[in-house]
Amino acid sequence: MEIVNIDAKTFEDMLSKFESFASRMENLCRLHGDKDMSEWLDNQDVCLLLKISPRTLQTLRDNGTLAYTQINHKTYYKPQDVEKILPLVEDKRKQAKYKGKQI
């Protein structure tokens, strides 16, 4: 462990800047607070809704079919984006069934 000494004035300046940053972040959160995270879906929710495997979900993300947002290594989806691809998933399911496979 390394110990760093700083004078009181420098510490107060850093603390003031941090408080200013925290205040700006709170204001931004208030401005965009209508985007409630409880409305977003995670991987498990989408897999259950679309009746697909996690690997199929990853393929949908990778090829750009399904939009997503990542926050702290966790993936979230907007419900309206999931609804948009529902017909596509159903078509793929029918094609797979015709070929004797399953998605």
C-alpha positions as CSV (number, residue, x, y, z in Angstrom):
1,M,0.0,0.0,0.0
2,E,1.2,3.5,-0.9
3,I,0.5,6.5,1.3
4,V,0.2,9.9,-0.3
5,N,0.2,13.1,1.8
6,I,-1.5,16.2,0.5
7,D,-2.0,19.6,2.1
8,A,-5.4,20.6,3.5
9,K,-6.0,23.2,0.8
10,T,-5.5,20.6,-2.0
11,F,-7.8,18.2,-0.2
12,E,-10.5,20.8,0.2
13,D,-10.2,21.7,-3.5
14,M,-10.5,18.0,-4.5
15,L,-13.5,17.6,-2.1
16,S,-15.2,20.7,-3.6
17,K,-14.7,19.4,-7.2
18,F,-16.1,16.0,-6.2
19,E,-19.1,17.6,-4.6
20,S,-19.7,19.7,-7.7
21,F,-19.4,16.5,-9.9
22,A,-21.9,14.6,-7.7
23,S,-24.3,17.5,-7.9
24,R,-24.1,17.6,-11.7
25,M,-24.7,13.8,-11.8
26,E,-27.8,14.2,-9.5
27,N,-29.2,16.9,-11.9
28,L,-28.6,14.7,-14.9
29,C,-30.3,11.8,-13.2
30,R,-33.3,14.0,-12.3
31,L,-33.5,15.3,-15.9
32,H,-33.5,11.8,-17.3
33,G,-35.3,10.1,-14.4
34,D,-38.3,9.2,-16.5
35,K,-36.3,6.3,-18.0
36,D,-37.1,3.9,-15.2
37,M,-34.8,0.9,-15.1
38,S,-37.6,-1.3,-13.8
39,E,-39.1,-1.0,-17.3
40,W,-36.0,-2.5,-18.9
41,L,-35.6,-6.3,-19.3
42,D,-32.5,-8.4,-18.5
43,N,-31.2,-11.4,-20.4
44,Q,-33.3,-13.9,-18.4
45,D,-36.5,-11.8,-19.0
46,V,-35.9,-11.7,-22.7
47,C,-35.1,-15.4,-23.0
48,L,-38.3,-16.3,-21.1
49,L,-40.5,-13.9,-23.1
50,L,-39.1,-15.0,-26.5
51,K,-38.6,-18.7,-25.4
52,I,-35.1,-18.7,-26.7
53,S,-31.7,-19.8,-25.3
54,P,-29.1,-17.4,-23.9
55,R,-26.9,-18.3,-26.9
56,T,-29.7,-17.3,-29.4
57,L,-30.1,-14.1,-27.5
58,Q,-26.4,-13.4,-27.8
59,T,-26.6,-14.0,-31.6
60,L,-29.5,-11.5,-31.9
61,R,-27.3,-9.0,-30.1
62,D,-24.1,-9.8,-32.1
63,N,-25.8,-9.5,-35.5
64,G,-27.5,-6.2,-34.6
65,T,-31.1,-7.6,-34.6
66,L,-31.8,-6.7,-31.0
67,A,-30.6,-3.4,-29.5
68,Y,-29.2,-3.5,-26.0
69,T,-27.5,-1.4,-23.3
70,Q,-24.8,-2.6,-21.0
71,I,-24.3,-1.2,-17.5
72,N,-21.6,-2.7,-15.3
73,H,-21.3,-5.8,-17.4
74,K,-25.1,-6.4,-17.2
75,T,-27.2,-6.3,-20.4
76,Y,-30.6,-4.6,-20.6
77,Y,-33.2,-4.4,-23.3
78,K,-36.1,-2.0,-23.9
79,P,-39.4,-3.8,-24.0
80,Q,-40.4,-2.1,-27.3
81,D,-37.2,-3.4,-28.9
82,V,-38.0,-7.0,-27.8
83,E,-41.6,-6.6,-29.2
84,K,-40.2,-5.5,-32.5
85,I,-38.2,-8.7,-33.0
86,L,-40.9,-11.1,-31.8
87,P,-42.2,-11.7,-35.4
88,L,-38.6,-12.4,-36.6
89,V,-38.1,-14.9,-33.8
90,E,-41.4,-16.6,-34.6
91,D,-40.4,-16.9,-38.3
92,K,-37.0,-18.4,-37.3
93,R,-38.8,-20.8,-35.0
94,K,-41.1,-22.0,-37.8
95,Q,-38.1,-22.4,-40.2
96,A,-36.2,-24.4,-37.6
97,K,-39.2,-26.6,-36.9
98,Y,-39.6,-27.2,-40.7
99,K,-36.0,-28.4,-40.7
100,G,-36.5,-30.6,-37.7
101,K,-34.6,-28.3,-35.4
102,Q,-35.3,-26.1,-32.5
103,I,-34.2,-22.6,-31.5
